[in-house]
Amino acid sequence: MEIIRVRPKGQVTLPLFVREKLQLEEGDYLVCEVEDDRLVLYKMPVYKRASFDDGIWRLIGSATDRAGKDDVSEEKHKYLGEKL
């Protein structure tokens, strides 16, 4: 166990052994939770950003839904947050 100090702007420095064990690098994100009187930090998982080239778009629209709704792949730019 190691004691760390909270700096004036609420910042703390994670000890080197913690950064090494969790393989933390500059720019990584941590999830912060409070459980009773404890502060819990854990490394946020990184997911590959979706793209138009993902194979899922070939599957979508290959079947008709029961309600007869339009194929969502026609509007995939809305789901990916990209412009046409």
C-alpha positions in Angstrom: 0.0 0.0 0.0 1.2 3.5 -0.8 -0.2 6.8 0.4 -0.6 9.5 -2.3 -1.5 13.2 -1.8 -4.3 15.1 -3.5 -2.9 18.2 -5.2 -4.5 21.7 -5.1 -6.6 21.0 -8.3 -7.7 17.5 -7.2 -4.9 15.8 -9.1 -3.1 12.7 -7.8 -0.1 10.9 -9.2 -0.5 7.1 -9.6 2.6 5.3 -8.3 4.8 3.7 -10.9 4.1 0.2 -9.8 0.3 0.8 -10.4 0.9 2.3 -13.9 3.2 -0.6 -14.8 0.9 -3.3 -13.4 -2.2 -1.9 -15.2 -0.1 -1.0 -18.3 -1.3 2.5 -18.2 0.0 5.0 -20.7 -0.4 8.7 -21.2 -3.9 9.3 -22.7 -5.5 6.1 -21.2 -8.8 6.6 -19.5 -9.7 5.4 -16.0 -13.2 4.8 -14.7 -13.8 6.3 -11.2 -16.4 5.0 -8.8 -17.0 5.7 -5.1 -18.0 2.7 -2.9 -18.9 3.8 0.6 -15.7 5.5 1.8 -13.4 4.1 -1.0 -12.3 5.5 -4.3 -12.1 2.8 -7.0 -10.3 3.4 -10.3 -10.0 0.9 -13.1 -8.7 1.0 -16.6 -11.4 1.6 -19.1 -11.5 -1.0 -21.9 -10.6 0.3 -25.3 -12.9 -0.7 -28.2 -12.1 -0.3 -31.9 -14.3 2.5 -33.4 -16.9 1.3 -35.8 -16.4 2.0 -39.5 -18.2 1.6 -42.8 -16.0 -1.3 -43.6 -17.1 -3.4 -40.7 -18.6 -6.7 -41.8 -21.8 -6.2 -39.8 -23.1 -3.8 -42.4 -23.1 -6.7 -45.0 -25.4 -8.7 -42.7 -27.8 -5.9 -41.9 -30.6 -5.9 -44.5 -30.1 -9.5 -45.5 -33.4 -10.3 -43.7 -36.7 -8.5 -43.4 -38.0 -7.6 -39.9 -41.5 -8.5 -38.9 -42.6 -4.9 -38.8 -41.4 -4.3 -42.3 -39.2 -1.4 -41.2 -36.5 0.0 -43.5 -33.0 -1.4 -43.4 -30.9 0.4 -40.8 -27.8 0.1 -43.0 -29.3 2.7 -45.3 -28.8 5.2 -42.4 -25.6 3.7 -41.0 -23.9 7.1 -41.0 -26.3 8.1 -38.1 -25.0 5.2 -36.1 -21.4 5.8 -36.9 -21.6 9.5 -36.3 -20.1 10.3 -39.7 -21.2 12.5 -42.6 -22.3 11.1 -45.9 
